[in-house]
Amino acid sequence: MEYIHGEKPAGCLFCRFVDAPRSEDQKNLVVHRSPRSFTCLNRFPYNSGHVMIIPNAHGSDLGALGPADFADLQAELRRAVRVVQTVYRPQGLNLGMNLGQIAGAGILDHLHWHVVPRWAGDNNFMPVLADTRVVVEALDQAWERLTRGFGEDAKEP
């Protein structure tokens, strides 16, 4: 909610990540790039290891995504799921794409998948009582773990 209701810079956040030099990937929390998409940590994660898979192409209409961009996005999603499962060993995963503000999209104008690792009992009382989410891993530590995980993942997407 902090991101959704907070002040946002002009332009598309995800397009800035696409255009940024690779030397800024850690600052931008980008853990992997494929030819037409990329995976980054969510700066406001629901759980440790929460990543987003984002096409390089700007747009909010899934049907308008070209075939090559769609295929690469899906391959990157499959690879991200595999890496998150290897690195975090969750008991389950939530995968989701929120299309439109009413569906919960915080970034309306650029498609993206969410991959959220889940464990039994991972939702505690803090979001209910204090409007606070407790995540036990720092983003820098998650970035290191996932970047290493993508580097070690030798399987084809």
CYANA upper distance limits for C-alpha pairs under 8 A (distance plus 0.5 A):
  1 MET  CA      5 HIS  CA      6.38
  1 MET  CA      6 GLY  CA      8.39
  2 GLU  CA      6 GLY  CA      6.04
  3 TYR  CA      7 GLU  CA      8.19
  3 TYR  CA      8 LYS  CA      8.40
  3 TYR  CA     44 PHE  CA      8.16
  3 TYR  CA    106 GLY  CA      7.68
  4 ILE  CA    106 GLY  CA      5.70
  4 ILE  CA    107 ILE  CA      8.39
  9 PRO  CA     13 LEU  CA      8.37
 11 GLY  CA     15 CYS  CA      8.48
 12 CYS  CA     16 ARG  CA      6.94
 12 CYS  CA    109 ASP  CA      7.93
 12 CYS  CA    110 HIS  CA      8.01
 13 LEU  CA     17 PHE  CA      7.17
 14 PHE  CA     18 VAL  CA      6.90
 14 PHE  CA     54 ILE  CA      8.09
 14 PHE  CA     56 ASN  CA      8.44
 14 PHE  CA    110 HIS  CA      7.54
 15 CYS  CA     19 ASP  CA      6.74
 15 CYS  CA     56 ASN  CA      7.53
 15 CYS  CA     58 HIS  CA      7.28
 16 ARG  CA     20 ALA  CA      6.41
 17 PHE  CA     25 ASP  CA      8.33
 17 PHE  CA     28 ASN  CA      7.21
 17 PHE  CA     30 VAL  CA      8.39
 18 VAL  CA     56 ASN  CA      6.50
 20 ALA  CA     24 GLU  CA      6.99
 20 ALA  CA     25 ASP  CA      8.27
 21 PRO  CA     25 ASP  CA      7.89
 24 GLU  CA     28 ASN  CA      6.61
 25 ASP  CA     29 LEU  CA      6.25
 25 ASP  CA     30 VAL  CA      5.28
 25 ASP  CA     31 VAL  CA      7.54
 26 GLN  CA     30 VAL  CA      6.51
 26 GLN  CA     31 VAL  CA      7.87
 26 GLN  CA    140 ASP  CA      8.32
 26 GLN  CA    143 TRP  CA      7.50
 28 ASN  CA     40 CYS  CA      8.13
 29 LEU  CA     40 CYS  CA      5.78
 29 LEU  CA     41 LEU  CA      5.86
 29 LEU  CA     42 ASN  CA      8.25
 29 LEU  CA     43 ARG  CA      8.20
 29 LEU  CA    139 LEU  CA      8.30
 29 LEU  CA    140 ASP  CA      8.50
 29 LEU  CA    143 TRP  CA      6.80
 30 VAL  CA     38 PHE  CA      7.65
 30 VAL  CA     39 THR  CA      6.35
 30 VAL  CA     40 CYS  CA      4.49
 30 VAL  CA     41 LEU  CA      7.00
 30 VAL  CA    143 TRP  CA      8.20
 31 VAL  CA     38 PHE  CA      8.29
 31 VAL  CA     39 THR  CA      6.27
 31 VAL  CA     40 CYS  CA      5.78
 31 VAL  CA     41 LEU  CA      7.68
 31 VAL  CA    143 TRP  CA      6.72
 31 VAL  CA    146 LEU  CA      6.71
 31 VAL  CA    147 THR  CA      5.28
 31 VAL  CA    150 PHE  CA      7.95
 32 HIS  CA     38 PHE  CA      6.14
 32 HIS  CA     39 THR  CA      5.70
 32 HIS  CA     40 CYS  CA      7.52
 32 HIS  CA    147 THR  CA      7.12
 32 HIS  CA    150 PHE  CA      7.10
 33 ARG  CA     37 SER  CA      6.63
 33 ARG  CA     38 PHE  CA      4.71
 33 ARG  CA     39 THR  CA      6.88
 34 SER  CA     38 PHE  CA      6.25
 34 SER  CA     72 ASP  CA      7.92
 34 SER  CA     76 GLU  CA      7.36
 35 PRO  CA     72 ASP  CA      7.90
 36 ARG  CA     55 PRO  CA      6.55
 36 ARG  CA     56 ASN  CA      5.92
 36 ARG  CA     57 ALA  CA      8.01
 36 ARG  CA     69 ASP  CA      6.35
 36 ARG  CA     72 ASP  CA      6.47
 36 ARG  CA     73 LEU  CA      7.58
 37 SER  CA     53 ILE  CA      7.60
 37 SER  CA     54 ILE  CA      5.96
 37 SER  CA     55 PRO  CA      4.56
 37 SER  CA     56 ASN  CA      5.34
 37 SER  CA     57 ALA  CA      8.40
 37 SER  CA     69 ASP  CA      8.07
 37 SER  CA     72 ASP  CA      7.12
 37 SER  CA     73 LEU  CA      6.25
 37 SER  CA     76 GLU  CA      7.50
 38 PHE  CA     53 ILE  CA      6.27
 38 PHE  CA     54 ILE  CA      5.92
 38 PHE  CA     55 PRO  CA      6.99
 38 PHE  CA     56 ASN  CA      7.63
 38 PHE  CA     76 GLU  CA      7.64
 39 THR  CA     51 VAL  CA      7.08
 39 THR  CA     52 MET  CA      6.08
 39 THR  CA     53 ILE  CA      4.96
 39 THR  CA     54 ILE  CA      6.77
 39 THR  CA     76 GLU  CA      7.96
 39 THR  CA     80 ALA  CA      7.70
 40 CYS  CA     51 VAL  CA      5.97
 40 CYS  CA     52 MET  CA      5.92
 40 CYS  CA     53 ILE  CA      7.17
 41 LEU  CA     45 PRO  CA      8.16
 41 LEU  CA     49 GLY  CA      7.60
 41 LEU  CA     50 HIS  CA      6.49
 41 LEU  CA     51 VAL  CA      4.76
 41 LEU  CA     52 MET  CA      6.64
 41 LEU  CA    139 LEU  CA      8.09
 41 LEU  CA    142 ALA  CA      8.40
 41 LEU  CA    143 TRP  CA      7.61
 42 ASN  CA     50 HIS  CA      6.39
 42 ASN  CA     51 VAL  CA      5.88
 42 ASN  CA     52 MET  CA      6.79
 43 ARG  CA    139 LEU  CA      7.92
 45 PRO  CA     49 GLY  CA      8.23
 45 PRO  CA     50 HIS  CA      5.98
 45 PRO  CA     51 VAL  CA      8.41
 45 PRO  CA    135 VAL  CA      8.03
 46 TYR  CA     50 HIS  CA      6.98
 46 TYR  CA    116 VAL  CA      7.48
 46 TYR  CA    133 ARG  CA      7.58
 46 TYR  CA    135 VAL  CA      7.97
 47 ASN  CA    116 VAL  CA      6.98
 47 ASN  CA    117 PRO  CA      7.03
 47 ASN  CA    118 ARG  CA      7.82
 47 ASN  CA    122 ASP  CA      8.43
 47 ASN  CA    135 VAL  CA      6.25
 48 SER  CA    117 PRO  CA      7.67
 48 SER  CA    135 VAL  CA      6.37
 48 SER  CA    136 VAL  CA      7.25
 48 SER  CA    137 GLU  CA      6.40
 48 SER  CA    142 ALA  CA      7.72
 49 GLY  CA     84 VAL  CA      7.19
 49 GLY  CA     88 TYR  CA      7.51
 49 GLY  CA    116 VAL  CA      7.31
 49 GLY  CA    117 PRO  CA      6.85
 49 GLY  CA    142 ALA  CA      6.78
 49 GLY  CA    146 LEU  CA      8.30
 50 HIS  CA    114 HIS  CA      7.65
 50 HIS  CA    115 VAL  CA      6.21
 50 HIS  CA    116 VAL  CA      5.07
 50 HIS  CA    117 PRO  CA      6.88
 51 VAL  CA     80 ALA  CA      8.44
 51 VAL  CA    114 HIS  CA      6.43
 51 VAL  CA    115 VAL  CA      5.83
 51 VAL  CA    116 VAL  CA      7.21
 52 MET  CA    112 HIS  CA      6.70
 52 MET  CA    113 TRP  CA      5.81
 52 MET  CA    114 HIS  CA      5.06
 52 MET  CA    115 VAL  CA      6.66
 53 ILE  CA     73 LEU  CA      7.64
 53 ILE  CA     76 GLU  CA      7.38
 53 ILE  CA     77 LEU  CA      6.52
 53 ILE  CA     80 ALA  CA      8.15
 53 ILE  CA    112 HIS  CA      5.98
 53 ILE  CA    113 TRP  CA      5.50
 53 ILE  CA    114 HIS  CA      7.08
 53 ILE  CA    115 VAL  CA      8.38
 54 ILE  CA     73 LEU  CA      7.45
 54 ILE  CA    110 HIS  CA      8.36
 54 ILE  CA    111 LEU  CA      6.92
 54 ILE  CA    112 HIS  CA      5.03
 54 ILE  CA    113 TRP  CA      7.07
 55 PRO  CA     69 ASP  CA      7.28
 55 PRO  CA     70 PHE  CA      8.38
 55 PRO  CA     72 ASP  CA      8.50
 55 PRO  CA     73 LEU  CA      6.31
 55 PRO  CA    111 LEU  CA      7.45
 55 PRO  CA    112 HIS  CA      7.44
 57 ALA  CA     65 LEU  CA      8.19
 57 ALA  CA     69 ASP  CA      7.87
 58 HIS  CA    109 ASP  CA      7.86
 58 HIS  CA    110 HIS  CA      5.95
 58 HIS  CA    111 LEU  CA      8.02
 59 GLY  CA     64 ALA  CA      8.33
 59 GLY  CA     65 LEU  CA      8.10
 59 GLY  CA    109 ASP  CA      6.14
 59 GLY  CA    110 HIS  CA      5.29
 59 GLY  CA    111 LEU  CA      6.70
 60 SER  CA     99 LEU  CA      7.81
 60 SER  CA    108 LEU  CA      7.11
 60 SER  CA    109 ASP  CA      5.29
 60 SER  CA    110 HIS  CA      5.40
 60 SER  CA    111 LEU  CA      5.58
 61 ASP  CA     65 LEU  CA      7.40
 61 ASP  CA    111 LEU  CA      7.84
 62 LEU  CA    111 LEU  CA      7.58
 65 LEU  CA     69 ASP  CA      6.74
 65 LEU  CA     70 PHE  CA      6.42
 66 GLY  CA     70 PHE  CA      6.51
 67 PRO  CA     71 ALA  CA      6.53
 68 ALA  CA     72 ASP  CA      6.65
 69 ASP  CA     73 LEU  CA      6.56
 70 PHE  CA     74 GLN  CA      6.71
 71 ALA  CA     75 ALA  CA      6.67
 72 ASP  CA     76 GLU  CA      6.56
 73 LEU  CA     77 LEU  CA      6.62
 74 GLN  CA     78 ARG  CA      6.70
 75 ALA  CA     79 ARG  CA      6.70
 75 ALA  CA    157 PRO  CA      5.41
 76 GLU  CA     80 ALA  CA      6.50
 76 GLU  CA    157 PRO  CA      7.00
 77 LEU  CA     81 VAL  CA      6.68
 77 LEU  CA    113 TRP  CA      7.97
 78 ARG  CA     82 ARG  CA      6.82
 78 ARG  CA    157 PRO  CA      6.96
 79 ARG  CA     83 VAL  CA      6.70
 79 ARG  CA    157 PRO  CA      5.91
 80 ALA  CA     84 VAL  CA      6.47
 80 ALA  CA    115 VAL  CA      8.33
 80 ALA  CA    150 PHE  CA      8.36
 81 VAL  CA     85 GLN  CA      6.56
 81 VAL  CA    115 VAL  CA      7.44
 82 ARG  CA     86 THR  CA      6.70
 83 VAL  CA     87 VAL  CA      6.46
 83 VAL  CA    146 LEU  CA      7.71
 83 VAL  CA    149 GLY  CA      6.31
 83 VAL  CA    150 PHE  CA      6.68
 83 VAL  CA    153 ASP  CA      7.39
 84 VAL  CA     88 TYR  CA      6.16
 84 VAL  CA     89 ARG  CA      7.83
 84 VAL  CA    117 PRO  CA      7.82
 84 VAL  CA    146 LEU  CA      7.76
 84 VAL  CA    149 GLY  CA      8.43
 85 GLN  CA     89 ARG  CA      5.41
 85 GLN  CA     90 PRO  CA      6.60
 85 GLN  CA    117 PRO  CA      8.28
 86 THR  CA    149 GLY  CA      8.01
 87 VAL  CA    145 ARG  CA      7.47
 87 VAL  CA    146 LEU  CA      7.34
 87 VAL  CA    149 GLY  CA      6.78
 88 TYR  CA    117 PRO  CA      8.03
 90 PRO  CA    117 PRO  CA      5.98
 90 PRO  CA    118 ARG  CA      6.05
 90 PRO  CA    119 TRP  CA      6.22
 91 GLN  CA    117 PRO  CA      8.13
 91 GLN  CA    118 ARG  CA      6.43
 91 GLN  CA    119 TRP  CA      5.57
 91 GLN  CA    120 ALA  CA      7.65
 92 GLY  CA    117 PRO  CA      6.67
 92 GLY  CA    118 ARG  CA      5.49
 92 GLY  CA    119 TRP  CA      6.96
 93 LEU  CA    115 VAL  CA      7.19
 93 LEU  CA    116 VAL  CA      6.00
 93 LEU  CA    117 PRO  CA      5.10
 93 LEU  CA    118 ARG  CA      5.80
 94 ASN  CA    114 HIS  CA      8.10
 94 ASN  CA    115 VAL  CA      6.30
 94 ASN  CA    116 VAL  CA      5.51
 94 ASN  CA    117 PRO  CA      7.05
 94 ASN  CA    118 ARG  CA      7.61
 95 LEU  CA    113 TRP  CA      7.38
 95 LEU  CA    114 HIS  CA      6.00
 95 LEU  CA    115 VAL  CA      5.26
 95 LEU  CA    116 VAL  CA      6.99
 96 GLY  CA    113 TRP  CA      6.06
 96 GLY  CA    114 HIS  CA      5.60
 96 GLY  CA    115 VAL  CA      7.35
 97 MET  CA    111 LEU  CA      8.02
 97 MET  CA    112 HIS  CA      6.60
 97 MET  CA    113 TRP  CA      5.22
 97 MET  CA    114 HIS  CA      6.74
 98 ASN  CA    103 ALA  CA      5.90
 98 ASN  CA    104 GLY  CA      6.18
 98 ASN  CA    105 ALA  CA      5.37
 98 ASN  CA    112 HIS  CA      8.41
 98 ASN  CA    113 TRP  CA      8.36
 99 LEU  CA    103 ALA  CA      6.43
 99 LEU  CA    104 GLY  CA      7.99
 99 LEU  CA    105 ALA  CA      6.50
 99 LEU  CA    108 LEU  CA      7.83
 99 LEU  CA    111 LEU  CA      8.08
100 GLY  CA    104 GLY  CA      7.25
100 GLY  CA    105 ALA  CA      5.97
100 GLY  CA    108 LEU  CA      6.46
101 GLN  CA    105 ALA  CA      5.33
101 GLN  CA    106 GLY  CA      7.32
101 GLN  CA    108 LEU  CA      6.92
118 ARG  CA    122 ASP  CA      7.22
123 ASN  CA    127 PRO  CA      8.47
125 PHE  CA    129 LEU  CA      6.65
126 MET  CA    130 ALA  CA      5.73
126 MET  CA    131 ASP  CA      6.93
126 MET  CA    132 THR  CA      5.84
126 MET  CA    133 ARG  CA      6.51
126 MET  CA    134 VAL  CA      7.48
127 PRO  CA    131 ASP  CA      4.98
127 PRO  CA    132 THR  CA      5.22
127 PRO  CA    133 ARG  CA      5.81
128 VAL  CA    132 THR  CA      8.33
137 GLU  CA    141 GLN  CA      7.11
137 GLU  CA    142 ALA  CA      7.10
138 ALA  CA    142 ALA  CA      6.82
139 LEU  CA    143 TRP  CA      6.48
140 ASP  CA    144 GLU  CA      6.80
141 GLN  CA    145 ARG  CA      6.79
142 ALA  CA    146 LEU  CA      6.53
143 TRP  CA    147 THR  CA      6.36
144 GLU  CA    148 ARG  CA      6.64
145 ARG  CA    149 GLY  CA      6.60
146 LEU  CA    150 PHE  CA      6.61
147 THR  CA    151 GLY  CA      6.74
148 ARG  CA    152 GLU  CA      6.69
149 GLY  CA    153 ASP  CA      6.62
